[in-house]
Amino acid sequence: MTLSTVAQELAWLYLAAPTLVGSVRDFAVFLARSEPEIAAAVVELAPFKCVVLDREDATLGASAITFEETTDDNRRALTAALTALAPAGGQPRRRSAFGYSPVLVGRDPRMLDVYDTIERVSHTNATVLLLGESGVGKEVVARTIHAESLRADRPFVVIDCAAIPPSLLESELFGHERGAFTSAVATRIGKFEEADGGTVFLDEIGELPLDLQAKLLRVLQTRQFTRIGRPVPVSVDVRFIASTNVDLERRVREGTFRDDLFYRLNVVTVRIPPLRERRADIPLLVQRILASLSRRNGVAPRWLEPEALGRLVSYAWPGNVRELENVLERALILARGPMITAADLALSDAPADGAPPRPEPLRTLREVEMEHIRRVLDATDGNESRAARILGIHRDTLSRKLRRLRGPVNGVRSEWRA
């Protein structure tokens, strides 16, 4: 079967995100094609019963394209047709058409590099280090690598190095024997054993304490470790993926991160760009996120007015894709009409020039401490006993601090002074 280049791109887009809906213009902008080419491509794909063109869609106010569920036989036939049309010795057109998977979409060149690296590294056991700001989707990339690997049917275990208290982290990683310490009332396997045969994702690896860095290095080198309270080594077969939003090389220079661990982790590096650096991907991300949120929240699908979409594209997104999802979920639930307006988005006035918001001026420790005390006292209506419990200090200590700080600072009420 012969399909035009535009039909192939539209078909790969369907296979990646089969719940999209949008105007013909939306799809034309995303695929960098003309509207007549998009409409003709829909006709070409009619035998597969997966893409529908509605020329009188009242919600979108224009001709709309809707991706619909099709049968497994039709999906297999479509995939076979696209694979057969791929250039000899090359990759199918899907890589340049939409991205990698339903949760990794975009055609920015930097994202295409991410997809290419995922494909190259997935079928190996190489350790991967994911770099990027908070909210860019590092865990999504890690899960995609696992899902595309030979370990896909085995566990994918996430270890959040920043969220687990340092005192518990060693037990979480390696496990412990009954009686190894006071609260060890039963033997417990650790995350590494839990992941045997699969993938361990070390999220925010830069926050791992130095003493545990040496033990992790040994696991990376030997795939062996010992449980707390049991000297017998335990062997595991796991693949490691780590992520960080900090500059590990700088931390190595500062002496807070081991250089040998850094070199062991830094086998294959994937840099995930922030959303503000790939604004052209935002329209398709919006469609994918809104379709998913509609199903999850049980609400009718909505699209955005042009002004609202323009606001999303121009916004700086300091929180990246995670912030985009939060903004869209709130708007989807609270919007009163069939379309989401710019007012429904409730975006702050963050700069839209591609740079993250300017950081607040640096303050003294006294100012920071007093500001936090003020917030806690505000929340407790000036009750110093409750405030002290929240702050984790004795009430007398709080009283001394208030006396030492000499009365009201930044609006602390005078009745709080000791």
C-alpha positions as CSV (number, residue, x, y, z in Angstrom):
1,M,0.0,0.0,0.0
2,T,1.3,3.5,-0.9
3,L,0.8,6.4,1.5
4,S,2.0,10.0,1.0
5,T,4.7,11.4,3.2
6,V,2.0,13.6,5.0
7,A,-0.2,10.5,5.6
8,Q,2.7,8.6,7.0
9,E,3.5,11.4,9.5
10,L,-0.2,11.7,10.5
11,A,-0.4,7.9,10.9
12,W,2.7,7.8,13.1
13,L,1.3,10.6,15.2
14,Y,-1.9,8.6,15.6
15,L,0.1,5.6,16.8
16,A,1.9,7.7,19.3
17,A,-1.0,9.6,20.8
18,P,-4.3,8.0,19.7
19,T,-6.6,10.3,21.7
20,L,-5.7,13.6,20.0
21,V,-8.3,16.0,18.7
22,G,-7.8,19.4,17.1
23,S,-8.5,21.6,14.2
24,V,-7.0,20.9,10.8
25,R,-4.9,24.1,11.3
26,D,-3.5,22.7,14.6
27,F,-2.3,19.5,12.8
28,A,-1.0,21.6,9.9
29,V,1.1,23.8,12.2
30,F,2.5,20.9,14.1
31,L,3.4,18.8,11.1
32,A,4.5,21.9,9.1
33,R,2.2,21.0,6.3
34,S,-0.7,22.9,4.5
35,E,-4.3,22.4,5.5
36,P,-5.2,20.8,2.2
37,E,-2.4,18.3,2.6
38,I,-3.6,17.3,6.1
39,A,-7.2,16.9,4.8
40,A,-6.0,14.7,1.9
41,A,-3.9,12.6,4.4
42,V,-7.1,11.9,6.4
43,V,-8.7,10.5,3.3
44,E,-5.7,8.3,2.6
45,L,-6.0,6.8,6.1
46,A,-9.7,6.1,5.9
47,P,-9.2,2.3,5.3
48,F,-7.6,2.0,8.7
49,K,-10.6,3.7,10.5
50,C,-8.5,5.6,12.9
51,V,-8.7,9.3,11.8
52,V,-11.9,11.2,11.2
53,L,-12.4,14.6,9.7
54,D,-15.4,16.6,11.0
55,R,-16.0,19.6,8.9
56,E,-18.5,21.2,11.2
57,D,-17.1,20.9,14.7
58,A,-18.9,23.5,16.9
59,T,-16.5,23.2,19.8
60,L,-13.4,24.0,17.8
61,G,-15.1,26.4,15.6
62,A,-13.4,24.9,12.5
63,S,-12.9,21.6,10.7
64,A,-11.6,19.1,13.3
65,I,-9.5,16.0,13.2
66,T,-10.3,13.3,15.7
67,F,-8.2,10.2,16.4
68,E,-10.4,7.3,17.2
69,E,-9.9,3.8,18.6
70,T,-9.5,1.2,16.0
71,T,-9.2,-2.6,16.0
72,D,-6.0,-4.4,16.8
73,D,-6.0,-5.7,13.2
74,N,-6.3,-2.2,11.8
75,R,-3.5,-1.0,14.1
76,R,-1.2,-3.9,13.0
77,A,-2.0,-3.3,9.4
78,L,-1.2,0.4,9.7
79,T,2.1,-0.3,11.6
80,A,3.1,-2.8,8.9
81,A,2.3,-0.4,6.1
82,L,4.4,2.4,7.7
83,T,7.3,0.1,8.5
84,A,7.3,-1.2,4.9
85,L,7.5,2.4,3.6
86,A,10.4,3.3,5.8
87,P,13.6,4.2,3.8
88,A,15.9,1.3,3.3
89,G,18.4,1.1,6.1
90,G,16.8,4.0,7.9
91,Q,14.3,4.7,10.6
92,P,10.6,5.0,10.1
93,R,9.4,8.6,9.7
94,R,7.8,8.6,13.1
95,R,11.0,10.0,14.7
96,S,10.8,13.3,12.8
97,A,7.0,13.3,12.8
98,F,6.2,13.3,16.5
99,G,8.7,12.0,18.9
100,Y,9.0,8.7,20.6
101,S,5.9,7.6,22.5
102,P,2.5,8.8,23.8
103,V,4.2,10.5,26.7
104,L,7.3,11.8,24.9
105,V,6.1,14.1,22.2
106,G,7.7,16.9,20.3
107,R,9.7,17.6,17.2
108,D,12.3,20.1,18.5
109,P,15.8,19.0,17.3
110,R,17.0,18.6,20.9
111,M,14.1,16.3,21.6
112,L,14.8,14.3,18.5
113,D,18.3,13.8,19.9
114,V,16.8,12.5,23.1
115,Y,14.6,10.0,21.2
116,D,17.6,8.9,19.2
117,T,19.6,8.2,22.3
118,I,16.7,6.4,23.9
119,E,16.5,4.1,20.9
120,R,20.3,3.5,20.9
121,V,20.7,2.8,24.6
122,S,17.4,0.9,25.4
123,H,18.6,-2.5,24.1
124,T,21.9,-2.3,26.1
125,N,22.6,-2.6,29.8
126,A,24.6,0.7,29.9
127,T,24.2,3.0,32.8
128,V,22.4,6.2,31.8
129,L,22.6,9.6,33.5
130,L,19.6,12.0,32.8
131,L,20.2,15.7,33.2
132,G,17.6,18.4,33.2
133,E,15.7,20.9,35.3
134,S,12.9,19.8,37.7
135,G,9.7,18.9,35.8
136,V,11.2,18.3,32.4
137,G,10.3,14.6,32.4
138,K,13.4,12.7,33.5
139,E,11.4,9.9,35.1
140,V,9.3,9.6,31.9
141,V,12.5,9.2,29.9
142,A,13.8,6.6,32.4
143,R,10.5,4.6,32.2
144,T,10.6,4.8,28.4
145,I,14.1,3.4,28.3
146,H,13.0,0.6,30.6
147,A,9.8,-0.1,28.5
148,E,11.9,-0.3,25.3
149,S,14.5,-2.6,26.8
150,L,14.8,-6.4,27.2
151,R,14.0,-5.9,30.9
152,A,10.5,-4.4,30.1
153,D,8.6,-7.2,31.8
154,R,10.8,-7.0,35.0
155,P,10.5,-4.4,37.8
156,F,11.1,-0.7,37.4
157,V,12.0,0.6,40.9
158,V,12.2,4.3,41.7
159,I,14.5,5.5,44.5
160,D,14.0,9.2,45.3
161,C,17.4,10.1,46.9
162,A,16.1,13.5,47.9
163,A,12.9,12.4,49.6
164,I,14.1,9.5,51.8
165,P,15.7,10.6,55.1
166,P,19.5,9.9,55.1
167,S,19.0,7.8,58.2
168,L,16.7,5.4,56.4
169,L,18.3,5.5,52.9
170,E,20.8,2.7,53.5
171,S,18.0,0.3,54.7
172,E,15.8,1.3,51.8
173,L,18.6,0.6,49.3
174,F,20.1,-2.6,50.7
175,G,17.5,-4.0,53.1
176,H,18.1,-5.3,56.6
177,E,17.9,-8.4,58.7
178,R,15.6,-8.8,61.7
179,G,17.2,-7.4,64.8
180,A,19.8,-5.4,62.8
181,F,18.7,-2.3,64.7
182,T,16.0,-1.4,67.3
183,S,13.1,-1.0,64.9
184,A,14.0,-3.9,62.6
185,V,11.3,-6.3,63.8
186,A,11.4,-8.3,60.5
187,T,13.8,-9.0,57.7
188,R,13.2,-6.7,54.7
189,I,14.7,-6.7,51.2
190,G,15.9,-3.4,49.8
191,K,15.1,-1.7,46.6
192,F,18.1,-3.3,44.8
193,E,16.8,-6.8,45.5
194,E,13.3,-5.7,44.6
195,A,14.5,-4.6,41.2
196,D,16.4,-7.8,40.4
197,G,16.2,-8.5,36.7
198,G,14.9,-5.0,36.0
199,T,15.8,-1.4,36.3
200,V,16.7,0.9,39.2
201,F,16.0,4.6,38.7
202,L,18.0,6.7,41.1
203,D,16.2,10.0,41.0
204,E,18.1,13.1,42.2
205,I,21.3,11.2,42.6
206,G,23.1,14.4,43.5
207,E,21.4,14.4,46.9
208,L,22.9,11.0,47.9
209,P,25.0,11.4,51.1
210,L,28.8,10.9,50.7
211,D,28.9,7.7,52.9
212,L,26.3,6.0,50.7
213,Q,28.0,7.1,47.5
214,A,30.9,4.8,48.2
215,K,28.5,1.8,48.8
216,L,26.6,2.6,45.6
217,L,29.8,2.7,43.7
218,R,30.6,-0.8,44.8
219,V,27.1,-2.0,43.7
220,L,27.7,-0.4,40.3
221,Q,31.0,-2.1,39.9
222,T,30.2,-5.6,41.2
223,R,26.3,-5.8,41.3
224,Q,26.8,-7.0,44.9
225,F,25.9,-5.6,48.3
226,T,25.2,-6.7,51.9
227,R,22.0,-6.2,53.9
228,I,22.3,-4.3,57.2
229,G,23.0,-7.0,59.8
230,R,24.0,-9.7,57.3
231,P,27.6,-10.0,56.1
232,V,26.8,-12.4,53.3
233,P,26.9,-10.6,49.9
234,V,23.7,-10.5,47.8
235,S,24.1,-10.5,44.0
236,V,21.6,-8.7,41.7
237,D,21.1,-8.3,38.0
238,V,19.9,-4.7,37.5
239,R,20.3,-1.8,35.1
240,F,20.9,1.6,36.6
241,I,19.5,4.9,35.4
242,A,20.2,8.0,37.4
243,S,18.9,11.6,37.2
244,T,19.8,15.0,38.6
245,N,18.9,18.6,38.2
246,V,22.2,19.9,39.7
247,D,25.7,20.3,38.2
248,L,27.4,17.1,39.3
249,E,30.8,18.2,37.9
250,R,30.7,21.3,40.1
251,R,29.8,19.1,43.1
252,V,32.8,16.9,42.3
253,R,35.0,20.0,42.3
254,E,33.4,21.1,45.6
255,G,34.0,17.7,47.2
256,T,30.4,16.8,47.8
257,F,30.1,14.2,45.1
258,R,32.6,11.4,44.5
259,D,34.5,11.7,41.2
260,D,34.7,7.9,40.8
261,L,31.0,7.6,41.2
262,F,30.4,10.4,38.7
263,Y,32.5,8.7,36.1
264,R,30.8,5.3,36.7
265,L,27.3,7.0,36.3
266,N,28.3,9.1,33.3
267,V,28.4,6.3,30.7
268,V,25.6,7.6,28.5
269,T,24.3,11.1,29.2
270,V,20.9,12.4,28.1
271,R,20.2,16.1,28.4
272,I,16.5,16.9,28.4
273,P,15.7,20.5,27.4
274,P,13.5,22.8,29.4
275,L,10.1,23.5,28.0
276,R,10.8,27.2,27.4
277,E,13.5,26.1,24.9
278,R,11.1,24.0,22.8
279,R,8.0,26.2,22.6
280,A,6.9,24.8,19.2
281,D,6.2,21.5,21.0
282,I,3.7,23.0,23.4
283,P,0.5,22.7,21.2
284,L,0.9,19.0,20.8
285,L,1.9,18.6,24.5
286,V,-1.3,20.5,25.4
287,Q,-3.5,18.2,23.3
288,R,-1.9,15.0,24.7
289,I,-2.2,16.3,28.3
290,L,-5.8,17.5,27.9
291,A,-6.9,14.2,26.4
292,S,-5.3,12.3,29.3
293,L,-6.7,14.6,32.0
294,S,-10.2,14.4,30.5
295,R,-10.2,10.7,30.9
296,R,-8.6,10.7,34.3
297,N,-11.0,13.3,35.8
298,G,-14.1,12.1,33.9
299,V,-14.9,15.5,32.3
300,A,-15.7,16.4,28.8
301,P,-12.7,17.1,26.5
302,R,-12.0,20.8,26.0
303,W,-9.6,22.7,23.7
304,L,-8.2,26.2,24.1
305,E,-9.1,29.4,22.5
306,P,-6.3,30.9,20.3
307,E,-5.5,33.5,22.9
308,A,-5.1,30.9,25.6
309,L,-2.8,28.7,23.5
310,G,-0.7,31.8,22.6
311,R,-0.4,32.5,26.4
312,L,0.8,29.0,27.0
313,V,3.4,29.2,24.2
314,S,4.8,32.5,25.4
315,Y,4.9,31.6,29.1
316,A,8.4,31.0,30.6
317,W,7.4,27.6,32.3
318,P,9.9,27.6,35.3
319,G,8.2,24.3,36.4
320,N,8.4,22.8,32.8
321,V,6.0,20.1,31.7
322,R,4.9,19.3,35.3
323,E,3.8,22.9,35.7
324,L,2.0,22.8,32.3
325,E,0.1,19.7,33.4
326,N,-1.0,21.4,36.7
327,V,-2.1,24.5,34.9
328,L,-4.1,22.5,32.3
329,E,-5.7,20.3,34.9
330,R,-6.9,23.3,36.9
331,A,-8.3,25.0,33.8
332,L,-10.0,21.9,32.5
333,I,-11.9,21.4,35.8
334,L,-12.7,25.0,36.5
335,A,-13.5,26.3,33.0
336,R,-17.2,27.2,32.6
337,G,-17.5,27.1,28.9
338,P,-16.7,24.5,26.2
339,M,-13.4,26.2,25.5
340,I,-10.6,27.1,27.9
341,T,-9.9,30.8,27.9
342,A,-6.7,32.7,28.8
343,A,-8.4,33.7,32.1
344,D,-9.1,30.1,32.9
345,L,-5.3,29.4,32.8
346,A,-4.6,31.7,35.8
347,L,-1.0,32.0,34.9
348,S,1.3,34.3,36.9
349,D,3.1,37.2,35.3
350,A,6.4,35.3,34.9
351,P,8.6,36.7,32.2
352,A,8.0,35.3,28.7
353,D,11.4,36.0,27.2
354,G,12.7,32.5,27.5
355,A,14.4,33.0,30.8
356,P,13.2,31.6,34.2
357,P,12.0,34.2,36.7
358,R,14.7,36.3,38.4
359,P,15.7,34.9,41.8
360,E,14.7,36.8,44.9
361,P,17.5,39.0,46.4
362,L,19.7,37.1,48.8
363,R,18.7,37.6,52.4
364,T,20.5,37.2,55.7
365,L,19.9,34.1,57.8
366,R,18.2,36.3,60.5
367,E,15.8,37.6,57.9
368,V,15.0,34.1,56.5
369,E,14.5,32.7,60.0
370,M,12.3,35.5,61.1
371,E,10.2,35.3,58.0
372,H,9.6,31.6,58.6
373,I,8.7,32.2,62.3
374,R,6.3,34.9,61.2
375,R,4.5,32.5,58.8
376,V,4.2,29.8,61.4
377,L,2.9,32.3,64.0
378,D,0.4,33.6,61.4
379,A,-0.8,30.0,60.8
380,T,-1.2,29.4,64.6
381,D,-2.9,32.8,65.3
382,G,0.1,33.7,67.5
383,N,0.0,30.6,69.7
384,E,3.7,30.2,70.6
385,S,3.3,26.7,72.0
386,R,1.8,25.4,68.8
387,A,4.3,27.4,66.7
388,A,7.2,25.9,68.6
389,R,5.9,22.3,68.0
390,I,5.6,23.0,64.3
391,L,9.1,24.5,64.2
392,G,10.5,21.6,66.1
393,I,11.9,23.6,69.0
394,H,11.1,24.2,72.6
395,R,8.7,27.0,73.5
396,D,11.4,28.7,75.6
397,T,13.8,28.6,72.6
398,L,11.2,30.3,70.4
399,S,10.7,33.0,73.1
400,R,14.4,33.6,73.3
401,K,14.6,34.0,69.5
402,L,11.8,36.5,69.5
403,R,13.5,38.5,72.3
404,R,16.9,38.3,70.6
405,L,15.4,39.4,67.3
406,R,14.1,42.5,69.1
407,G,10.5,42.6,68.5
408,P,8.5,42.8,65.2
409,V,10.4,42.1,62.0
410,N,8.7,42.1,58.6
411,G,5.2,42.5,60.2
412,V,5.4,40.1,63.1
413,R,2.6,41.2,65.5
414,S,3.7,42.8,68.7
415,E,1.7,40.5,70.9
416,W,4.0,37.7,69.8
417,R,7.0,39.3,71.5
418,A,8.1,37.7,74.7
